[in-house]
Amino acid sequence: MSVLRGMLLAVMAGTIVLGTGGCSGMSRQGQNTAIGAGVGAIGGAVLTGGSTAGTIGGAAVGGIIGHEVTK
């Protein structure tokens, strides 16, 4: 099961990296918000064992942190 979880995490990380290429027209603050939300979602999912609430909470917290970093 841990191999499957590792592969899922790698696929999610790769998707985020490729998805940020579509952010080239966004402001720096918008990019940081999107990246923070993606990283937070992955972190929340990993820390809570894949729970939906943990993933959403992680995305929210990561998005806020990414938004505030640019200010």
N, CA, C and O atoms as a CHARMM CRD file, in Angstrom:
* protein
*
  284
    1    1 MET  N      0.81600  -1.19500   0.00000 PROA 1      0.00000
    2    1 MET  CA     0.00000   0.00000   0.00000 PROA 1      0.00000
    3    1 MET  C      0.85800   1.25600   0.00000 PROA 1      0.00000
    4    1 MET  O      0.46900   2.26200  -0.59400 PROA 1      0.00000
    5    2 SER  N      2.01900   1.22300   0.65400 PROA 2      0.00000
    6    2 SER  CA     2.86300   2.41300   0.69800 PROA 2      0.00000
    7    2 SER  C      3.46200   2.72700  -0.67800 PROA 2      0.00000
    8    2 SER  O      3.74000   3.88700  -0.98100 PROA 2      0.00000
    9    3 VAL  N      3.65900   1.70100  -1.50700 PROA 3      0.00000
   10    3 VAL  CA     4.15700   1.93100  -2.86200 PROA 3      0.00000
   11    3 VAL  C      3.09500   2.68900  -3.66300 PROA 3      0.00000
   12    3 VAL  O      3.41100   3.61600  -4.40900 PROA 3      0.00000
   13    4 LEU  N      1.84600   2.28700  -3.50100 PROA 4      0.00000
   14    4 LEU  CA     0.74600   2.96000  -4.19200 PROA 4      0.00000
   15    4 LEU  C      0.63000   4.40800  -3.72500 PROA 4      0.00000
   16    4 LEU  O      0.42100   5.30900  -4.53700 PROA 4      0.00000
   17    5 ARG  N      0.76200   4.63100  -2.43800 PROA 5      0.00000
   18    5 ARG  CA     0.68800   5.99700  -1.89600 PROA 5      0.00000
   19    5 ARG  C      1.83700   6.85000  -2.43400 PROA 5      0.00000
   20    5 ARG  O      1.63200   8.01400  -2.77900 PROA 5      0.00000
   21    6 GLY  N      3.03600   6.28500  -2.50900 PROA 6      0.00000
   22    6 GLY  CA     4.18500   7.00700  -3.04000 PROA 6      0.00000
   23    6 GLY  C      3.99600   7.35700  -4.50800 PROA 6      0.00000
   24    6 GLY  O      4.33900   8.45800  -4.94000 PROA 6      0.00000
   25    7 MET  N      3.44900   6.42000  -5.27400 PROA 7      0.00000
   26    7 MET  CA     3.20200   6.68600  -6.68400 PROA 7      0.00000
   27    7 MET  C      2.13400   7.76700  -6.84500 PROA 7      0.00000
   28    7 MET  O      2.25300   8.63700  -7.70800 PROA 7      0.00000
   29    8 LEU  N      1.10500   7.71200  -6.02600 PROA 8      0.00000
   30    8 LEU  CA     0.04800   8.72000  -6.08700 PROA 8      0.00000
   31    8 LEU  C      0.59900  10.10100  -5.75200 PROA 8      0.00000
   32    8 LEU  O      0.25500  11.08800  -6.40300 PROA 8      0.00000
   33    9 LEU  N      1.44300  10.16600  -4.75100 PROA 9      0.00000
   34    9 LEU  CA     2.05700  11.44500  -4.37500 PROA 9      0.00000
   35    9 LEU  C      2.93300  11.97800  -5.50000 PROA 9      0.00000
   36    9 LEU  O      2.92500  13.17900  -5.76900 PROA 9      0.00000
   37   10 ALA  N      3.68200  11.11300  -6.15600 PROA 10     0.00000
   38   10 ALA  CA     4.53600  11.53200  -7.26800 PROA 10     0.00000
   39   10 ALA  C      3.69900  12.04200  -8.44400 PROA 10     0.00000
   40   10 ALA  O      4.05300  13.03700  -9.07600 PROA 10     0.00000
   41   11 VAL  N      2.60200  11.36700  -8.73100 PROA 11     0.00000
   42   11 VAL  CA     1.72600  11.80100  -9.81900 PROA 11     0.00000
   43   11 VAL  C      1.09100  13.15200  -9.48700 PROA 11     0.00000
   44   11 VAL  O      0.99400  14.02600 -10.34900 PROA 11     0.00000
   45   12 MET  N      0.66300  13.31700  -8.24400 PROA 12     0.00000
   46   12 MET  CA     0.05900  14.59100  -7.84400 PROA 12     0.00000
   47   12 MET  C      1.07800  15.72300  -7.92300 PROA 12     0.00000
   48   12 MET  O      0.75800  16.81800  -8.38600 PROA 12     0.00000
   49   13 ALA  N      2.28700  15.46600  -7.47700 PROA 13     0.00000
   50   13 ALA  CA     3.33400  16.49100  -7.53500 PROA 13     0.00000
   51   13 ALA  C      3.64900  16.85000  -8.98500 PROA 13     0.00000
   52   13 ALA  O      3.81400  18.02500  -9.31500 PROA 13     0.00000
   53   14 GLY  N      3.73200  15.85500  -9.83800 PROA 14     0.00000
   54   14 GLY  CA     3.99100  16.10600 -11.25600 PROA 14     0.00000
   55   14 GLY  C      2.87600  16.90900 -11.90700 PROA 14     0.00000
   56   14 GLY  O      3.13300  17.78000 -12.73800 PROA 14     0.00000
   57   15 THR  N      1.65100  16.61800 -11.53100 PROA 15     0.00000
   58   15 THR  CA     0.50400  17.35700 -12.06000 PROA 15     0.00000
   59   15 THR  C      0.56100  18.81400 -11.64200 PROA 15     0.00000
   60   15 THR  O      0.26400  19.70400 -12.43800 PROA 15     0.00000
   61   16 ILE  N      0.93500  19.05600 -10.41400 PROA 16     0.00000
   62   16 ILE  CA     1.04300  20.43700  -9.93100 PROA 16     0.00000
   63   16 ILE  C      2.14700  21.17200 -10.67300 PROA 16     0.00000
   64   16 ILE  O      1.96800  22.31800 -11.08600 PROA 16     0.00000
   65   17 VAL  N      3.27400  20.52200 -10.83900 PROA 17     0.00000
   66   17 VAL  CA     4.39500  21.16700 -11.53800 PROA 17     0.00000
   67   17 VAL  C      4.00800  21.50800 -12.97300 PROA 17     0.00000
   68   17 VAL  O      4.28300  22.61100 -13.44500 PROA 17     0.00000
   69   18 LEU  N      3.37300  20.57200 -13.66400 PROA 18     0.00000
   70   18 LEU  CA     2.95700  20.83700 -15.04000 PROA 18     0.00000
   71   18 LEU  C      1.82100  21.85600 -15.08700 PROA 18     0.00000
   72   18 LEU  O      1.75100  22.66600 -16.01100 PROA 18     0.00000
   73   19 GLY  N      0.94500  21.82000 -14.10900 PROA 19     0.00000
   74   19 GLY  CA    -0.17900  22.74600 -14.07100 PROA 19     0.00000
   75   19 GLY  C      0.23500  24.18000 -13.83400 PROA 19     0.00000
   76   19 GLY  O     -0.44800  25.10500 -14.27400 PROA 19     0.00000
   77   20 THR  N      1.33300  24.37500 -13.15100 PROA 20     0.00000
   78   20 THR  CA     1.77700  25.74700 -12.89900 PROA 20     0.00000
   79   20 THR  C      2.29100  26.42000 -14.16700 PROA 20     0.00000
   80   20 THR  O      2.42900  27.64300 -14.19700 PROA 20     0.00000
   81   21 GLY  N      2.57200  25.65800 -15.19700 PROA 21     0.00000
   82   21 GLY  CA     2.94500  26.24400 -16.48100 PROA 21     0.00000
   83   21 GLY  C      1.81000  27.07800 -17.06200 PROA 21     0.00000
   84   21 GLY  O      2.05500  28.02900 -17.80400 PROA 21     0.00000
   85   22 GLY  N      0.58400  26.73200 -16.73100 PROA 22     0.00000
   86   22 GLY  CA    -0.57300  27.49000 -17.18100 PROA 22     0.00000
   87   22 GLY  C     -0.75900  28.78400 -16.41600 PROA 22     0.00000
   88   22 GLY  O     -1.65500  29.56500 -16.73800 PROA 22     0.00000
   89   23 CYS  N      0.05900  29.02800 -15.41900 PROA 23     0.00000
   90   23 CYS  CA    -0.05200  30.22600 -14.58800 PROA 23     0.00000
   91   23 CYS  C      0.83200  31.36100 -15.08900 PROA 23     0.00000
   92   23 CYS  O      1.01700  32.35400 -14.38500 PROA 23     0.00000
   93   24 SER  N      1.37800  31.23100 -16.28700 PROA 24     0.00000
   94   24 SER  CA     2.33200  32.23800 -16.74700 PROA 24     0.00000
   95   24 SER  C      1.71200  33.61900 -16.92400 PROA 24     0.00000
   96   24 SER  O      2.41800  34.62100 -16.81000 PROA 24     0.00000
   97   25 GLY  N      0.41300  33.69900 -17.20000 PROA 25     0.00000
   98   25 GLY  CA    -0.23600  34.98400 -17.36600 PROA 25     0.00000
   99   25 GLY  C     -0.75300  35.57300 -16.05900 PROA 25     0.00000
  100   25 GLY  O     -1.30000  36.67600 -16.04900 PROA 25     0.00000
  101   26 MET  N     -0.58500  34.85500 -14.97100 PROA 26     0.00000
  102   26 MET  CA    -1.08900  35.31400 -13.67400 PROA 26     0.00000
  103   26 MET  C     -0.07700  36.23700 -13.00000 PROA 26     0.00000
  104   26 MET  O      1.10900  36.24100 -13.33200 PROA 26     0.00000
  105   27 SER  N     -0.57300  37.00800 -12.06000 PROA 27     0.00000
  106   27 SER  CA     0.33300  37.83200 -11.25900 PROA 27     0.00000
  107   27 SER  C      1.17600  36.92700 -10.36800 PROA 27     0.00000
  108   27 SER  O      0.84500  35.75700 -10.17400 PROA 27     0.00000
  109   28 ARG  N      2.24400  37.45800  -9.83900 PROA 28     0.00000
  110   28 ARG  CA     3.11300  36.67500  -8.94800 PROA 28     0.00000
  111   28 ARG  C      2.33900  36.22200  -7.71300 PROA 28     0.00000
  112   28 ARG  O      2.52300  35.10100  -7.24000 PROA 28     0.00000
  113   29 GLN  N      1.48300  37.07900  -7.19700 PROA 29     0.00000
  114   29 GLN  CA     0.70400  36.72700  -6.01400 PROA 29     0.00000
  115   29 GLN  C     -0.29400  35.60900  -6.33800 PROA 29     0.00000
  116   29 GLN  O     -0.50000  34.70900  -5.52500 PROA 29     0.00000
  117   30 GLY  N     -0.90700  35.66400  -7.51100 PROA 30     0.00000
  118   30 GLY  CA    -1.81600  34.60900  -7.93700 PROA 30     0.00000
  119   30 GLY  C     -1.10200  33.27600  -8.11000 PROA 30     0.00000
  120   30 GLY  O     -1.62600  32.22600  -7.73900 PROA 30     0.00000
  121   31 GLN  N      0.09800  33.32900  -8.67700 PROA 31     0.00000
  122   31 GLN  CA     0.88700  32.10900  -8.83700 PROA 31     0.00000
  123   31 GLN  C      1.22000  31.50100  -7.48100 PROA 31     0.00000
  124   31 GLN  O      1.07200  30.29500  -7.28100 PROA 31     0.00000
  125   32 ASN  N      1.66800  32.33200  -6.55600 PROA 32     0.00000
  126   32 ASN  CA     2.02200  31.82900  -5.22500 PROA 32     0.00000
  127   32 ASN  C      0.80900  31.26300  -4.50800 PROA 32     0.00000
  128   32 ASN  O      0.93400  30.28300  -3.77300 PROA 32     0.00000
  129   33 THR  N     -0.36400  31.86000  -4.70300 PROA 33     0.00000
  130   33 THR  CA    -1.58100  31.34300  -4.09500 PROA 33     0.00000
  131   33 THR  C     -1.90400  29.95800  -4.64600 PROA 33     0.00000
  132   33 THR  O     -2.21400  29.03900  -3.88700 PROA 33     0.00000
  133   34 ALA  N     -1.83100  29.81100  -5.96400 PROA 34     0.00000
  134   34 ALA  CA    -2.13100  28.52600  -6.59500 PROA 34     0.00000
  135   34 ALA  C     -1.12800  27.44800  -6.18600 PROA 34     0.00000
  136   34 ALA  O     -1.50900  26.31500  -5.89100 PROA 34     0.00000
  137   35 ILE  N      0.13500  27.80500  -6.17200 PROA 35     0.00000
  138   35 ILE  CA     1.16400  26.84100  -5.77200 PROA 35     0.00000
  139   35 ILE  C      0.99200  26.45300  -4.31000 PROA 35     0.00000
  140   35 ILE  O      1.09000  25.27800  -3.95700 PROA 35     0.00000
  141   36 GLY  N      0.73800  27.43500  -3.46800 PROA 36     0.00000
  142   36 GLY  CA     0.52400  27.15300  -2.04500 PROA 36     0.00000
  143   36 GLY  C     -0.65900  26.23900  -1.82300 PROA 36     0.00000
  144   36 GLY  O     -0.60200  25.33400  -0.99000 PROA 36     0.00000
  145   37 ALA  N     -1.74000  26.46900  -2.56800 PROA 37     0.00000
  146   37 ALA  CA    -2.92900  25.62300  -2.43000 PROA 37     0.00000
  147   37 ALA  C     -2.63100  24.18600  -2.86500 PROA 37     0.00000
  148   37 ALA  O     -3.07500  23.23400  -2.22300 PROA 37     0.00000
  149   38 GLY  N     -1.88800  24.03600  -3.94600 PROA 38     0.00000
  150   38 GLY  CA    -1.54400  22.69400  -4.41000 PROA 38     0.00000
  151   38 GLY  C     -0.65600  21.94600  -3.43700 PROA 38     0.00000
  152   38 GLY  O     -0.89700  20.78000  -3.12600 PROA 38     0.00000
  153   39 VAL  N      0.36000  22.62100  -2.96600 PROA 39     0.00000
  154   39 VAL  CA     1.27500  21.99500  -2.00900 PROA 39     0.00000
  155   39 VAL  C      0.54300  21.70300  -0.69800 PROA 39     0.00000
  156   39 VAL  O      0.75000  20.65500  -0.08500 PROA 39     0.00000
  157   40 GLY  N     -0.30500  22.62800  -0.27600 PROA 40     0.00000
  158   40 GLY  CA    -1.07800  22.41500   0.95000 PROA 40     0.00000
  159   40 GLY  C     -2.03000  21.23900   0.83600 PROA 40     0.00000
  160   40 GLY  O     -2.21100  20.48500   1.79200 PROA 40     0.00000
  161   41 ALA  N     -2.64000  21.08100  -0.33100 PROA 41     0.00000
  162   41 ALA  CA    -3.55200  19.95100  -0.54900 PROA 41     0.00000
  163   41 ALA  C     -2.80500  18.62600  -0.46200 PROA 41     0.00000
  164   41 ALA  O     -3.28800  17.67400   0.15000 PROA 41     0.00000
  165   42 ILE  N     -1.63600  18.57100  -1.07000 PROA 42     0.00000
  166   42 ILE  CA    -0.84400  17.34000  -0.99000 PROA 42     0.00000
  167   42 ILE  C     -0.42500  17.08000   0.45000 PROA 42     0.00000
  168   42 ILE  O     -0.53800  15.95800   0.94500 PROA 42     0.00000
  169   43 GLY  N      0.05800  18.11900   1.11700 PROA 43     0.00000
  170   43 GLY  CA     0.47500  17.95700   2.51400 PROA 43     0.00000
  171   43 GLY  C     -0.67400  17.53700   3.40200 PROA 43     0.00000
  172   43 GLY  O     -0.51100  16.66000   4.24900 PROA 43     0.00000
  173   44 GLY  N     -1.83300  18.14700   3.22400 PROA 44     0.00000
  174   44 GLY  CA    -3.00000  17.78500   4.02800 PROA 44     0.00000
  175   44 GLY  C     -3.43800  16.35500   3.78100 PROA 44     0.00000
  176   44 GLY  O     -3.81200  15.64200   4.71300 PROA 44     0.00000
  177   45 ALA  N     -3.39100  15.93600   2.52400 PROA 45     0.00000
  178   45 ALA  CA    -3.77900  14.56100   2.19300 PROA 45     0.00000
  179   45 ALA  C     -2.81300  13.55300   2.80200 PROA 45     0.00000
  180   45 ALA  O     -3.23000  12.52200   3.33100 PROA 45     0.00000
  181   46 VAL  N     -1.53500  13.85500   2.72300 PROA 46     0.00000
  182   46 VAL  CA    -0.53600  12.92800   3.27000 PROA 46     0.00000
  183   46 VAL  C     -0.63400  12.85500   4.79000 PROA 46     0.00000
  184   46 VAL  O     -0.59700  11.77000   5.36900 PROA 46     0.00000
  185   47 LEU  N     -0.75800  14.00200   5.42600 PROA 47     0.00000
  186   47 LEU  CA    -0.78100  14.02800   6.88900 PROA 47     0.00000
  187   47 LEU  C     -2.03600  13.39900   7.48600 PROA 47     0.00000
  188   47 LEU  O     -1.99600  12.88700   8.60500 PROA 47     0.00000
  189   48 THR  N     -3.15100  13.43000   6.75300 PROA 48     0.00000
  190   48 THR  CA    -4.39600  12.88200   7.29300 PROA 48     0.00000
  191   48 THR  C     -4.77200  11.54200   6.68700 PROA 48     0.00000
  192   48 THR  O     -5.88400  11.05600   6.89100 PROA 48     0.00000
  193   49 GLY  N     -3.86600  10.95200   5.95400 PROA 49     0.00000
  194   49 GLY  CA    -4.15300   9.64300   5.36900 PROA 49     0.00000
  195   49 GLY  C     -5.13500   9.70600   4.21200 PROA 49     0.00000
  196   49 GLY  O     -5.81900   8.72100   3.93300 PROA 49     0.00000
  197   50 GLY  N     -5.22000  10.84000   3.53400 PROA 50     0.00000
  198   50 GLY  CA    -6.08900  10.97200   2.36900 PROA 50     0.00000
  199   50 GLY  C     -7.49800  11.43300   2.67100 PROA 50     0.00000
  200   50 GLY  O     -8.37300  11.33100   1.81100 PROA 50     0.00000
  201   51 SER  N     -7.74300  11.93800   3.87100 PROA 51     0.00000
  202   51 SER  CA    -9.10300  12.38900   4.18600 PROA 51     0.00000
  203   51 SER  C     -9.44300  13.63500   3.38000 PROA 51     0.00000
  204   51 SER  O     -8.58500  14.47200   3.10300 PROA 51     0.00000
  205   52 THR  N    -10.70400  13.73600   3.01400 PROA 52     0.00000
  206   52 THR  CA   -11.16700  14.87200   2.22500 PROA 52     0.00000
  207   52 THR  C    -11.01800  16.17500   2.99800 PROA 52     0.00000
  208   52 THR  O    -10.58000  17.18500   2.44700 PROA 52     0.00000
  209   53 ALA  N    -11.38300  16.14900   4.26500 PROA 53     0.00000
  210   53 ALA  CA   -11.28400  17.36500   5.08100 PROA 53     0.00000
  211   53 ALA  C     -9.83800  17.81700   5.21900 PROA 53     0.00000
  212   53 ALA  O     -9.55700  19.01500   5.18100 PROA 53     0.00000
  213   54 GLY  N     -8.92900  16.88400   5.37600 PROA 54     0.00000
  214   54 GLY  CA    -7.51700  17.22000   5.48600 PROA 54     0.00000
  215   54 GLY  C     -6.97200  17.81500   4.19700 PROA 54     0.00000
  216   54 GLY  O     -6.16900  18.74800   4.22800 PROA 54     0.00000
  217   55 THR  N     -7.40900  17.27500   3.06500 PROA 55     0.00000
  218   55 THR  CA    -6.96300  17.78600   1.77300 PROA 55     0.00000
  219   55 THR  C     -7.48600  19.19900   1.52900 PROA 55     0.00000
  220   55 THR  O     -6.73700  20.07900   1.10400 PROA 55     0.00000
  221   56 ILE  N     -8.76700  19.41000   1.79700 PROA 56     0.00000
  222   56 ILE  CA    -9.36200  20.73500   1.60400 PROA 56     0.00000
  223   56 ILE  C     -8.76400  21.74000   2.58200 PROA 56     0.00000
  224   56 ILE  O     -8.45200  22.87100   2.20900 PROA 56     0.00000
  225   57 GLY  N     -8.60600  21.32100   3.83600 PROA 57     0.00000
  226   57 GLY  CA    -8.00000  22.20900   4.83400 PROA 57     0.00000
  227   57 GLY  C     -6.57700  22.57500   4.47000 PROA 57     0.00000
  228   57 GLY  O     -6.17500  23.73000   4.61400 PROA 57     0.00000
  229   58 GLY  N     -5.81500  21.61000   4.00400 PROA 58     0.00000
  230   58 GLY  CA    -4.43900  21.87300   3.59400 PROA 58     0.00000
  231   58 GLY  C     -4.37500  22.82500   2.41300 PROA 58     0.00000
  232   58 GLY  O     -3.50700  23.69700   2.35900 PROA 58     0.00000
  233   59 ALA  N     -5.29700  22.65800   1.46300 PROA 59     0.00000
  234   59 ALA  CA    -5.34000  23.56100   0.31000 PROA 59     0.00000
  235   59 ALA  C     -5.66900  24.98300   0.74100 PROA 59     0.00000
  236   59 ALA  O     -5.07900  25.94400   0.24600 PROA 59     0.00000
  237   60 ALA  N     -6.61100  25.11100   1.66000 PROA 60     0.00000
  238   60 ALA  CA    -6.99300  26.44600   2.13800 PROA 60     0.00000
  239   60 ALA  C     -5.83300  27.12900   2.85400 PROA 60     0.00000
  240   60 ALA  O     -5.51500  28.28700   2.58300 PROA 60     0.00000
  241   61 VAL  N     -5.20900  26.39700   3.76600 PROA 61     0.00000
  242   61 VAL  CA    -4.09300  26.97800   4.52200 PROA 61     0.00000
  243   61 VAL  C     -2.92200  27.28800   3.59000 PROA 61     0.00000
  244   61 VAL  O     -2.30700  28.34800   3.70100 PROA 61     0.00000
  245   62 GLY  N     -2.61300  26.37800   2.68000 PROA 62     0.00000
  246   62 GLY  CA    -1.52100  26.61500   1.73400 PROA 62     0.00000
  247   62 GLY  C     -1.78900  27.79700   0.82200 PROA 62     0.00000
  248   62 GLY  O     -0.88000  28.57200   0.52600 PROA 62     0.00000
  249   63 GLY  N     -3.02900  27.94100   0.37300 PROA 63     0.00000
  250   63 GLY  CA    -3.39000  29.08000  -0.47000 PROA 63     0.00000
  251   63 GLY  C     -3.24700  30.39800   0.25200 PROA 63     0.00000
  252   63 GLY  O     -2.76600  31.37600  -0.32100 PROA 63     0.00000
  253   64 ILE  N     -3.66200  30.43400   1.51600 PROA 64     0.00000
  254   64 ILE  CA    -3.52900  31.66100   2.31600 PROA 64     0.00000
  255   64 ILE  C     -2.05600  32.00600   2.52300 PROA 64     0.00000
  256   64 ILE  O     -1.65200  33.16100   2.38000 PROA 64     0.00000
  257   65 ILE  N     -1.27000  31.00400   2.85600 PROA 65     0.00000
  258   65 ILE  CA     0.16000  31.25800   3.07500 PROA 65     0.00000
  259   65 ILE  C      0.81500  31.72800   1.77700 PROA 65     0.00000
  260   65 ILE  O      1.59700  32.67900   1.79100 PROA 65     0.00000
  261   66 GLY  N      0.50300  31.06900   0.65200 PROA 66     0.00000
  262   66 GLY  CA     1.06700  31.48700  -0.62500 PROA 66     0.00000
  263   66 GLY  C      0.67200  32.90100  -1.00300 PROA 66     0.00000
  264   66 GLY  O      1.46900  33.63900  -1.58100 PROA 66     0.00000
  265   67 HSD  N     -0.54200  33.27800  -0.68300 PROA 67     0.00000
  266   67 HSD  CA    -1.02900  34.63100  -0.97900 PROA 67     0.00000
  267   67 HSD  C     -0.29800  35.66600  -0.12600 PROA 67     0.00000
  268   67 HSD  O      0.06900  36.73400  -0.61500 PROA 67     0.00000
  269   68 GLU  N     -0.09300  35.34800   1.12800 PROA 68     0.00000
  270   68 GLU  CA     0.52000  36.31000   2.04800 PROA 68     0.00000
  271   68 GLU  C      2.02600  36.43700   1.86700 PROA 68     0.00000
  272   68 GLU  O      2.60500  37.45800   2.24000 PROA 68     0.00000
  273   69 VAL  N      2.66700  35.42400   1.30400 PROA 69     0.00000
  274   69 VAL  CA     4.11500  35.46000   1.11300 PROA 69     0.00000
  275   69 VAL  C      4.51200  36.61100   0.17800 PROA 69     0.00000
  276   69 VAL  O      5.56100  37.23100   0.35200 PROA 69     0.00000
  277   70 THR  N      3.66600  36.88100  -0.80300 PROA 70     0.00000
  278   70 THR  CA     3.98900  37.88700  -1.80700 PROA 70     0.00000
  279   70 THR  C      3.81000  39.31500  -1.31200 PROA 70     0.00000
  280   70 THR  O      4.41300  40.23200  -1.86900 PROA 70     0.00000
  281   71 LYS  N      3.00600  39.52700  -0.29100 PROA 71     0.00000
  282   71 LYS  CA     2.73600  40.89100   0.18700 PROA 71     0.00000
  283   71 LYS  C      3.95600  41.56300   0.73700 PROA 71     0.00000
  284   71 LYS  O      3.88400  42.71000   1.17600 PROA 71     0.00000
